[in-house]
Amino acid sequence: MLFALKAWARRLKRDVLALWIAARSADTPWLARGIAPLVAAYALSPIDLIPDFIPVLGLLDDLLIVPLGIMVAIACIPPALMARYRAQAERIARRPVSRAGAIFMLLLWAAALTLLLAWGLREWGER
């Protein structure tokens, strides 16, 4: 059962990426181009309609709203076109991860946080 759940999660992740690709493609029907970015943005967003800290209800958007939104968006895209977007999503997902890029971004965030803290301490110290 755990294997099936992991496979479902991988397919869901692939489909969200495929919808993001579909939203930017001129070949995608206009209705799907309207729905796909909303679904992909909501699925990838850290902000939920129902906060996760609310017992049971907090997980409903992750378990129901996102998959239903993905199904609706996919239903608006012709199957051959969706297969092409899924193949593109698979290729993108298999790309190697840039450790240097990740380190650079972490250093950039650390520098920004350090500057923000220094500014905040200086502002509070003047009061």
C-alpha positions in Angstrom: 0.0 0.0 0.0 2.9 2.4 0.8 4.3 1.7 -2.7 1.0 2.6 -4.3 0.7 5.8 -2.3 4.2 6.8 -3.3 3.5 6.1 -6.9 0.3 8.2 -6.7 2.2 11.1 -5.1 4.8 10.9 -7.9 2.1 11.0 -10.6 0.4 13.9 -8.8 3.7 15.8 -8.7 4.3 15.1 -12.4 0.8 16.2 -13.3 1.1 19.5 -11.5 4.3 20.1 -13.4 2.6 19.1 -16.6 -0.2 21.5 -15.9 2.3 24.3 -15.4 3.8 23.5 -18.8 0.3 23.3 -20.3 -0.6 26.7 -18.9 2.3 28.3 -20.8 1.6 26.4 -24.1 -0.3 28.1 -27.0 -1.6 24.6 -28.0 -3.6 24.2 -24.8 -7.3 25.1 -25.0 -8.2 28.4 -23.4 -10.3 26.9 -20.6 -7.4 24.7 -19.5 -5.0 27.6 -19.8 -7.2 29.4 -17.3 -7.6 26.5 -14.9 -4.1 24.9 -15.1 -2.1 27.8 -13.6 -4.5 28.3 -10.8 -4.4 24.6 -9.9 -0.6 24.4 -10.2 -0.1 27.5 -8.2 -2.4 26.3 -5.5 -0.7 22.9 -5.4 2.7 24.4 -5.2 1.8 27.2 -2.8 2.7 27.0 0.9 -0.6 28.8 1.6 -3.7 26.6 1.9 -7.4 27.3 1.7 -7.8 25.4 5.0 -4.7 25.7 7.2 -3.0 22.4 8.0 -3.1 22.9 11.7 -6.9 22.4 11.8 -7.4 18.7 12.6 -8.7 16.6 9.7 -10.1 19.6 7.8 -6.6 21.0 7.3 -5.6 18.0 5.2 -8.8 18.0 3.1 -7.4 20.5 0.6 -4.3 18.4 0.1 -6.2 15.2 -0.2 -9.3 16.4 -2.1 -9.2 19.9 -3.5 -5.8 19.6 -5.2 -6.4 16.2 -6.8 -9.9 17.3 -7.9 -8.6 20.5 -9.4 -5.9 18.5 -11.2 -8.5 16.1 -12.6 -10.7 19.0 -13.8 -7.7 20.8 -15.5 -6.6 17.5 -17.1 -10.1 16.8 -18.4 -10.0 20.1 -20.3 -6.8 19.1 -22.2 -6.9 16.7 -25.1 -5.3 13.3 -24.1 -2.6 13.5 -26.8 -1.6 17.0 -25.7 -1.6 16.0 -22.0 0.6 13.0 -22.8 3.1 15.4 -24.4 3.1 17.6 -21.4 3.5 14.7 -19.0 6.6 13.5 -21.1 8.0 17.0 -20.8 7.4 17.0 -17.0 9.1 13.6 -16.7 12.2 15.0 -18.5 12.3 18.1 -16.3 11.9 16.0 -13.1 14.8 13.8 -14.1 17.2 16.7 -14.6 20.1 16.7 -12.1 19.9 19.0 -9.2 22.4 21.8 -9.0 24.0 21.7 -5.6 26.0 24.8 -6.4 22.8 26.6 -7.3 21.2 25.5 -4.0 24.2 26.6 -2.0 24.2 29.9 -3.8 20.5 30.5 -3.0 21.0 29.5 0.7 23.9 31.9 1.0 21.8 34.6 -0.7 19.0 34.0 1.8 21.5 34.0 4.7 22.9 37.3 3.6 19.4 38.8 3.2 18.5 37.6 6.7 21.7 38.9 8.2 21.1 42.3 6.6 17.5 42.3 7.8 18.6 41.4 11.4 21.3 44.0 11.4 18.9 46.7 10.2 16.3 45.6 12.8 18.8 45.6 15.7 20.1 49.0 14.6 16.5 50.4 14.4 15.5 48.9 17.8 18.8 50.1 19.4 18.1 53.7 18.5 14.8 53.7 20.5 
